[in-house]
Amino acid sequence: MRPLSLTVLCLSLILGIVARPGQAQTYPSKPIRLIVPFAPGGGTDILARLIAQKLAESMGQQVAVDNRAGAGGNIGAELAAKAARDGNTILMVSASYAVNAALYKLAFDPLKDLSPVTQIASVPFVLVAHPSLPASNVKELIALARARPGQLNYASSGNGSAPHLAGALFTLMTNTQMVHVPYKGGAPALVDVLAGQVEILFSTVVQGLPHIRSGKLKPIAVGSMKRSASLPQVATIDESAVAGYDVTNWFGVLAPGGTAQPILAQLNKEIVRHVRSTDLTRQFAAQGAEAVGGSATGFAQLIRSDIEKYTRVVKAAGIKIN
């Protein structure tokens, strides 16, 4: 009996060794938390919920959206950076992630403490103006700004916001002087531009499109390097008169730094598949967003280049946040 018992024991040990890798690779084994570092109802939150629903269906686990707003997105990002590296906590971010890295001394390293999974979408900024502004394209706006230094105003959703830096980059690249007027959010900034209290605004296509279609806002140009599918007739700032100008609001998913590569690869595969599906592409378009979906490496390069760009803008424009 002893040889048989020894054989059984050896087989049990072998099977146990073989089973462990398979068990370790079983992901996800419990619900996934998708942190959104902004309040419910905004663009980041809407896209996150679309992704969460699709991931839950395909991965067989609940994907719960956890809104952790505050500090321009830094509270939620820090929470994700310090979460367990098991893939059960992931983070949805926007371009403000790169802006914040240029503006603040963060409690985490945005390039090391969070690992890019994939960019899911981009939303071009569109430079819009009140219809009364005597300029209808970039060249005319530059000429007007140079003729009236310090007299034209541009609104933004707040000091250090992406629209603020979009305007600052525009003035730096065009050698013009326009006055920044910060608001406590995109909605009040838009209201005053619609009322003619402020002349121009760097708006997302999502925010500005209804008012452009109604004629209440005049589109000057799109901020991305390629034209927006929602506004194909509107030229880009780059092609109009300011070569190299590129400001786009993007959205993507990150995981805690150090998350195992197989988990990151699985998340990338699942999210990209959904993002490129006809269903989500259509739903993204309804929000003014253009579906992307791509490699983690490509998303990492985008984050790094935007951090470098916005750091240069902040320094050159002397932007300080109290």
C-alpha positions in Angstrom: 0.0 0.0 0.0 2.9 2.3 0.7 4.0 2.6 -3.0 0.4 3.3 -4.0 0.0 5.9 -1.3 3.2 7.5 -2.4 2.1 7.6 -6.0 -1.2 9.2 -5.1 0.6 11.8 -3.0 3.0 12.6 -5.8 0.1 12.9 -8.3 -1.8 15.2 -5.9 1.2 17.5 -5.6 1.8 17.6 -9.4 -1.9 18.4 -10.0 -1.7 21.1 -7.3 1.3 22.7 -9.0 -0.4 22.6 -12.4 -3.6 24.0 -11.0 -2.2 27.0 -9.3 -1.1 28.9 -12.4 -4.5 28.3 -13.9 -6.2 29.6 -10.7 -3.9 32.7 -10.7 -4.8 33.4 -14.2 -8.6 33.4 -13.5 -9.5 37.0 -13.8 -11.7 38.6 -12.8 -12.6 36.5 -9.8 -14.7 39.2 -8.1 -16.4 42.5 -9.0 -14.4 45.2 -10.6 -14.4 48.8 -9.3 -14.1 51.5 -12.0 -13.2 54.7 -10.3 -14.4 57.9 -12.0 -12.6 60.9 -10.4 -15.5 63.3 -11.3 -19.1 63.8 -10.3 -21.9 61.7 -12.0 -23.3 63.1 -15.2 -20.2 64.5 -16.8 -18.5 63.2 -20.0 -16.0 61.0 -18.2 -18.8 59.4 -16.1 -21.1 58.8 -19.1 -18.3 57.0 -21.1 -17.2 55.1 -18.0 -20.8 53.7 -17.5 -21.0 52.6 -21.1 -17.7 50.8 -20.8 -18.7 49.3 -17.4 -21.9 47.8 -18.8 -20.0 46.1 -21.7 -17.2 44.8 -19.5 -19.7 43.3 -17.0 -21.4 41.5 -19.9 -18.2 40.0 -21.4 -16.1 39.4 -18.2 -18.9 37.8 -16.1 -18.5 40.1 -13.1 -20.2 43.3 -12.0 -18.3 46.4 -12.9 -19.3 49.1 -10.4 -18.7 52.8 -11.2 -17.3 54.6 -8.1 -17.4 58.4 -8.4 -14.7 60.0 -6.3 -14.8 63.7 -7.3 -12.5 66.4 -5.9 -9.3 68.3 -6.6 -9.8 68.3 -10.3 -9.7 64.5 -10.5 -6.6 64.0 -8.2 -8.5 62.4 -5.3 -9.9 59.6 -7.4 -6.5 59.1 -9.3 -4.6 58.9 -6.0 -7.1 56.3 -4.7 -6.6 54.2 -7.7 -2.8 54.6 -7.6 -2.8 53.1 -4.1 -5.3 50.3 -4.8 -4.3 46.6 -4.9 -2.5 45.6 -8.1 -4.9 42.8 -8.9 -6.9 44.4 -11.7 -10.0 44.7 -9.5 -9.7 48.5 -9.4 -9.3 50.5 -12.5 -9.6 54.2 -13.3 -11.2 56.2 -16.0 -9.4 59.5 -16.7 -9.6 62.4 -19.1 -6.9 64.8 -20.4 -7.1 66.7 -17.1 -4.9 63.8 -15.8 -2.0 65.3 -17.9 -3.0 68.9 -17.1 -2.9 68.1 -13.3 0.5 66.6 -13.6 1.8 69.8 -15.1 0.1 72.0 -12.5 0.4 70.3 -9.2 2.8 68.5 -7.0 0.9 65.2 -6.8 0.9 62.6 -4.0 1.6 59.9 -6.7 3.7 59.6 -9.9 1.3 59.8 -12.8 3.8 58.0 -15.1 4.7 55.2 -12.7 2.0 54.7 -10.1 -0.7 54.0 -12.7 -0.4 51.8 -15.8 -2.1 52.8 -19.0 -4.6 50.2 -20.4 -6.0 51.9 -23.4 -7.3 55.2 -24.7 -11.0 54.8 -25.3 -12.1 58.1 -27.0 -11.2 61.6 -28.0 -13.3 64.7 -28.0 -11.9 67.6 -29.9 -12.0 71.1 -28.5 -13.6 73.7 -30.8 -12.8 77.4 -30.6 -16.2 79.1 -30.6 -17.2 82.8 -30.4 -20.3 84.9 -29.9 -21.8 85.7 -33.3 -21.1 89.4 -32.7 -17.3 88.9 -32.8 -15.9 90.4 -36.0 -13.8 87.3 -36.9 -15.0 84.1 -38.5 -11.7 82.1 -38.8 -8.3 81.8 -37.1 -6.5 84.3 -39.3 -9.2 87.0 -38.6 -9.1 86.2 -34.9 -5.4 86.6 -34.7 -5.5 89.9 -36.6 -8.2 91.1 -34.3 -6.4 90.1 -31.2 -3.2 91.8 -32.4 -5.1 95.0 -33.2 -6.8 94.9 -29.8 -4.1 93.6 -27.4 -5.6 92.7 -24.0 -9.1 93.6 -25.0 -10.4 90.2 -26.2 -11.5 87.7 -23.5 -11.7 83.9 -23.5 -13.7 82.0 -20.9 -12.8 78.7 -19.3 -14.1 76.2 -16.7 -11.5 77.4 -14.2 -7.9 78.2 -13.5 -5.7 75.3 -14.7 -8.5 73.6 -16.6 -7.9 72.1 -20.0 -9.8 75.0 -21.8 -7.6 77.5 -19.9 -4.4 75.8 -21.1 -5.9 75.5 -24.6 -6.3 79.3 -24.7 -2.9 79.9 -23.1 -1.3 77.7 -25.8 -3.1 79.6 -28.5 -2.0 83.0 -27.3 1.6 81.7 -26.9 1.7 80.2 -30.4 0.0 83.2 -32.1 1.9 85.9 -30.1 -1.4 87.5 -29.0 -2.6 88.9 -25.7 -6.1 87.8 -24.7 -7.5 87.9 -21.2 -8.4 84.7 -19.4 -11.7 84.7 -17.6 -12.1 81.7 -15.3 -15.5 80.3 -14.2 -16.5 77.6 -11.7 -17.3 75.1 -14.3 -17.9 74.8 -18.1 -21.7 75.6 -17.8 -21.4 79.1 -16.4 -18.5 79.9 -18.9 -20.7 78.8 -21.8 -23.7 80.9 -20.5 -21.6 84.1 -20.5 -20.3 83.5 -24.0 -23.8 82.8 -25.2 -24.8 86.1 -23.6 -21.9 88.0 -25.2 -20.3 88.8 -21.9 -17.1 87.1 -23.0 -16.1 86.8 -26.7 -14.6 83.3 -27.1 -14.4 79.9 -25.5 -12.5 76.7 -26.0 -15.4 74.3 -25.7 -15.6 70.6 -26.2 -17.5 69.6 -29.3 -20.1 67.9 -27.0 -20.8 71.2 -25.2 -20.7 73.5 -28.1 -22.3 71.5 -30.9 -26.0 72.2 -30.1 -25.3 76.0 -29.9 -23.3 75.9 -33.1 -26.2 74.2 -34.9 -28.7 76.7 -33.5 -26.5 79.7 -34.6 -26.0 81.0 -31.1 -22.2 80.3 -31.3 -19.9 80.7 -34.2 -17.2 78.0 -34.8 -13.8 79.5 -35.5 -11.8 76.3 -35.7 -11.2 72.8 -34.2 -8.3 72.3 -31.8 -7.3 68.7 -32.8 -4.9 67.9 -35.6 -7.7 66.4 -37.7 -11.2 67.7 -38.3 -14.0 66.6 -36.1 -16.5 64.1 -37.5 -19.2 66.1 -35.9 -18.0 69.4 -37.6 -16.4 68.3 -40.8 -16.8 71.7 -42.4 -14.8 73.5 -39.7 -11.1 73.7 -40.3 -8.5 72.9 -37.6 -6.4 75.6 -36.0 -3.3 73.7 -37.3 -4.4 73.8 -40.9 -5.8 77.4 -40.6 -2.8 79.4 -39.5 -1.1 77.8 -36.4 0.9 74.8 -37.5 1.4 72.2 -34.7 -1.5 73.4 -32.5 -3.1 70.3 -31.0 -5.4 70.3 -28.0 -7.8 67.4 -27.6 -9.8 66.1 -24.6 -9.2 62.4 -24.4 -10.5 59.6 -22.2 -8.8 56.4 -21.2 -8.5 53.6 -18.6 -5.6 53.1 -16.2 -4.8 50.4 -13.6 -2.6 50.6 -10.5 1.1 50.5 -11.3 2.6 47.1 -11.1 -0.6 45.3 -12.1 0.4 42.0 -13.8 0.9 42.2 -17.5 -1.6 39.4 -18.4 -4.3 41.3 -16.5 -3.5 44.5 -18.3 -3.4 42.7 -21.6 -6.8 41.1 -20.9 -8.3 44.5 -19.9 -6.9 46.1 -23.1 -8.3 43.3 -25.3 -11.8 43.5 -23.8 -12.1 47.3 -23.7 -10.7 47.8 -27.2 -13.1 45.2 -28.6 -16.0 47.0 -27.0 -14.8 50.5 -28.0 -14.5 49.5 -31.6 -17.9 47.8 -31.7 -20.6 49.4 -33.8 -22.8 49.8 -30.7 -20.3 51.7 -28.6 -18.9 53.7 -31.5 -22.5 54.9 -32.2 -23.1 55.7 -28.5 -19.8 57.5 -28.2 -20.7 59.6 -31.3 -24.0 60.6 -29.7 -21.8 62.1 -26.9 -19.6 63.9 -29.4 -16.8 61.5 -28.7 -14.7 59.6 -31.3 -14.0 56.0 -30.4 -10.3 55.1 -30.4 -9.2 51.9 -28.7 -5.5 51.1 -29.1 -2.4 49.8 -27.4 -1.3 50.5 -23.9 2.0 51.8 -25.3 0.3 54.3 -27.5 -1.8 55.6 -24.6 1.3 55.9 -22.5 3.0 58.0 -25.2 -0.1 60.3 -25.4 -0.1 60.8 -21.6 3.6 61.5 -21.5 3.6 63.9 -24.5 0.6 65.9 -23.1 2.3 66.2 -19.7 5.4 67.6 -21.4 3.3 70.0 -23.5 1.2 71.3 -20.7 4.3 71.7 -18.5 5.8 73.9 -21.1 2.6 76.0 -21.4 2.3 76.4 -17.6 5.9 77.6 -17.3 5.8 79.9 -20.4 2.4 81.4 -19.5 3.3 81.7 -15.8 0.2 79.9 -14.7 -0.1 79.4 -11.0 -2.8 77.7 -9.0 -3.4 78.9 -5.5 
